């Protein structure tokens, strides 16, 4: 069973969140980290996001990135399986159109994934919240994809969750 959360991030918050995501103490010494079209280094990743935002030209708004947290039921999953599922979630939800920084954290009793992705689409230059009805529809899409992946991997899903 995985729960999902989706939060908007402004530019001032980005570096701190990126540093937390790649914290070696939480990611089995950095093994459980993946990126797409950006650096693992938080300072460089922020610059990489800004480069896309500035070069494509539509990154005008206060939202710099989106932060997904996918948390799994305690003792239901291994870090390696969470990495596989989180990676699949990135592929299916972001469709290789957004830069992202992804890691699995093992520092709490429930294993969880963090995905921070650029708010600006690298392909069409549009901002994520514009495409996804300001997060309302996107969270439902995120949850549906996460549930489908979890079911495929034999994990439980939350039934009848209030939205």
Residue pairs with C-beta under 8 A, 6 or more apart in sequence:
1 72
1 73
1 76
1 150
1 155
1 156
1 157
1 158
2 70
2 71
2 72
2 73
2 85
2 146
2 147
2 150
2 155
2 157
3 70
3 71
3 158
4 68
4 69
4 70
4 71
4 139
4 142
4 143
4 146
5 67
5 68
5 69
5 71
6 66
6 67
6 68
6 135
6 138
6 139
6 142
7 66
7 67
7 69
8 63
8 65
8 66
8 67
8 119
8 129
8 135
9 17
9 63
9 64
9 65
9 66
9 67
9 116
10 62
10 63
10 64
11 46
11 50
11 62
11 64
13 64
14 46
14 49
14 64
14 65
14 116
15 42
15 43
15 46
17 65
17 67
17 114
17 116
18 42
18 45
18 46
18 101
18 116
19 42
20 26
20 114
21 33
21 42
21 101
21 102
21 103
21 114
21 116
22 30
22 33
22 40
22 41
22 42
22 101
22 103
23 105
24 30
25 107
26 103
26 105
26 106
26 107
27 33
27 103
27 104
27 105
27 106
28 79
28 106
30 40
32 79
32 82
32 83
32 103
32 104
32 105
32 106
33 40
33 101
33 102
33 103
34 83
34 87
34 90
34 102
34 103
35 45
35 99
35 100
35 101
35 102
36 90
36 94
36 96
36 98
36 99
36 100
36 102
37 48
37 52
37 99
37 100
37 122
38 44
38 45
38 48
38 49
38 99
38 100
38 101
38 118
39 45
39 47
39 48
40 101
45 99
45 101
48 99
49 64
49 65
49 99
49 118
49 120
50 59
52 59
52 99
52 118
52 120
52 122
53 59
53 64
53 118
53 119
53 120
56 120
56 121
56 122
56 125
57 125
58 120
58 125
58 126
58 127
59 119
59 120
59 127
61 119
61 127
61 129
63 119
63 127
63 128
63 129
64 118
64 119
65 116
65 117
65 118
65 119
66 116
66 117
66 119
66 128
67 114
67 115
67 116
68 89
68 93
68 113
68 114
68 115
68 116
68 117
68 142
69 112
69 113
69 114
69 115
70 85
70 86
70 89
70 112
70 113
70 115
70 146
71 110
71 111
71 112
71 113
72 82
72 110
72 111
72 112
72 155
73 110
73 155
73 156
74 109
74 110
76 155
76 156
77 85
77 111
77 155
78 111
79 104
79 106
79 111
81 153
82 104
82 111
82 112
82 113
83 104
83 113
84 153
85 113
85 149
85 150
85 153
85 155
86 102
86 104
86 113
86 115
87 102
88 149
89 113
89 115
89 142
89 145
89 146
89 149
90 100
90 102
90 115
90 117
92 145
92 149
93 141
93 142
93 145
94 100
94 115
94 117
97 121
97 122
97 123
97 124
98 117
98 118
98 120
98 121
98 122
98 128
99 117
99 118
99 122
100 115
100 116
100 117
100 118
101 115
101 116
101 117
102 113
102 114
102 115
102 116
103 113
103 114
104 111
104 112
104 113
105 111
105 112
105 113
105 114
117 128
119 127
119 128
119 129
120 126
120 127
120 128
121 127
121 128
121 131
128 138
129 135
129 138
132 138
132 141
139 163
140 163
143 161
147 157
147 158
150 156
150 157
151 157
